[in-house]
Amino acid sequence: MSITVNGLDELKKLAGGDLGTSEWIEVTQDRVDTFADATDDHQWIHTDPERAAQGPFGAPIAHGYLTLSLFIPLFSQLLEVRGVTTKVNYGLDKVRFPAPVKAGSRIRLVARLTAVEDVPGGVQITVDGTIEVDGGTKPAAVVRSLSRFYV
């Protein structure tokens, strides 16, 4: 379920609250291979299913940065901010990858809007997110993300 706010004042009212849980998305081997091609990271643990089956995880796994890159489309399912001219990814304060994402697994995002702070021309939000693996006991990623919204 998505939360829609109209303008920065409504966004500020959400500070400290849960944003909910995204839908599941599948991390296919094709997605892993496409990411490997885009980043020139073709380590066998990601792109060689036969060899990876004999490796430490028993299957090929997604790159940690692929999992991280899916934060934005997952987050977009949770919050829509209207009445702004520009939305900018400002960076990350924290990223950890506690568990691998095996190719073929599904992931989703659980997020909390921890802060909304004024910046010149807009606001900066801090989002604490956990990317969960379907059936997993540990999260695939724990992220503190910063974004800015300008009017």
C-alpha positions in Angstrom: 0.0 0.0 0.0 1.4 3.4 -1.0 1.2 6.6 1.0 0.7 9.7 -1.0 1.4 13.2 0.4 0.8 16.5 -1.2 3.6 18.9 -0.4 6.3 19.1 2.2 4.1 20.0 5.1 2.2 16.7 4.7 5.5 14.9 4.3 6.8 16.4 7.6 3.8 15.0 9.4 5.0 11.4 8.6 8.3 11.8 10.3 8.9 9.0 12.8 6.3 6.8 11.2 6.3 3.5 9.4 5.9 3.6 5.6 4.9 0.0 5.3 6.0 -3.0 3.3 6.5 -3.2 -0.5 5.4 -6.0 -2.8 7.7 -8.9 -3.3 9.9 -8.7 -6.4 11.9 -11.6 -7.8 15.7 -11.4 -8.3 16.1 -13.6 -11.3 19.4 -15.0 -12.7 18.7 -12.8 -15.7 18.6 -9.7 -13.5 21.8 -10.8 -11.8 23.5 -11.3 -15.2 22.2 -8.0 -16.6 23.7 -6.2 -13.5 27.0 -8.0 -14.0 27.1 -6.8 -17.6 26.3 -3.2 -16.5 28.9 -3.2 -13.8 31.6 -5.5 -15.3 31.4 -7.6 -12.2 31.2 -11.2 -13.5 32.5 -13.0 -10.4 31.5 -16.6 -10.7 29.5 -16.5 -7.4 27.0 -14.4 -9.3 27.1 -15.5 -12.9 28.1 -19.2 -13.1 25.2 -21.2 -11.7 27.0 -24.6 -12.0 30.1 -23.4 -10.1 28.1 -21.3 -7.6 26.0 -24.4 -6.8 29.3 -25.9 -5.4 30.1 -22.6 -3.6 29.4 -21.4 -0.1 25.8 -20.5 -0.7 24.8 -23.5 -2.8 23.5 -21.2 -5.6 24.4 -18.0 -7.5 23.7 -14.9 -5.4 22.9 -11.4 -6.4 25.5 -8.7 -6.0 25.0 -6.7 -2.8 24.9 -3.6 -4.9 22.2 -5.1 -7.1 20.1 -5.6 -3.9 20.9 -2.1 -2.9 19.9 -0.7 -6.3 16.5 -2.2 -5.9 15.8 0.0 -2.8 14.5 2.8 -5.1 11.9 0.8 -7.0 10.8 -0.9 -3.8 10.7 2.4 -1.9 8.7 4.0 -4.8 5.9 1.5 -3.9 5.7 2.9 -0.4 5.7 6.7 -0.7 4.7 9.2 -3.4 5.4 12.9 -2.8 3.4 15.3 -4.9 3.8 19.0 -5.2 7.6 18.9 -5.5 9.7 19.8 -8.6 12.7 17.6 -8.0 13.5 14.3 -6.1 17.1 13.6 -5.5 18.9 10.6 -4.0 21.3 12.3 -1.6 23.2 9.3 -0.4 23.5 6.6 2.2 24.5 6.8 5.9 24.6 3.1 6.4 24.5 -0.1 4.3 24.9 -3.6 5.5 24.3 -7.0 3.7 23.7 -9.5 6.5 22.5 -12.3 4.1 22.8 -13.2 0.5 20.0 -13.1 -2.1 20.0 -16.3 -4.1 19.1 -16.0 -7.7 15.3 -16.8 -8.0 14.6 -15.4 -4.5 12.0 -12.7 -3.8 12.8 -9.6 -1.8 10.7 -6.7 -0.3 11.3 -3.5 1.6 10.1 -2.6 5.0 10.7 1.1 5.7 10.4 3.8 8.3 10.6 7.6 7.7 12.9 8.5 10.6 13.5 12.2 9.9 12.4 15.1 7.7 14.7 18.1 7.9 14.5 21.4 6.2 17.2 22.2 3.7 17.5 25.3 1.4 14.6 24.9 -1.1 13.1 21.8 0.3 13.5 18.9 2.8 15.8 16.0 3.3 14.3 12.7 4.5 16.0 9.9 6.3 14.6 6.4 5.7 15.6 3.3 7.5 14.9 0.3 5.4 15.2 -3.4 5.7 15.2 -5.5 2.5 13.9 -8.9 3.5 14.3 -12.2 1.6 11.2 -14.4 1.3 11.7 -17.3 3.8 15.0 -15.8 5.1 16.0 -15.5 8.7 18.2 -12.4 8.2 17.7 -9.4 6.0 19.5 -9.1 2.7 20.2 -5.4 3.3 19.8 -2.8 6.1 19.9 0.7 4.7 19.8 4.3 6.0 18.9 6.3 2.9 18.9 10.1 2.4 16.7 11.8 -0.2 15.9 15.4 -0.9 12.7 16.9 -2.2 12.7 20.4 -3.7 9.8 22.7 -4.4 
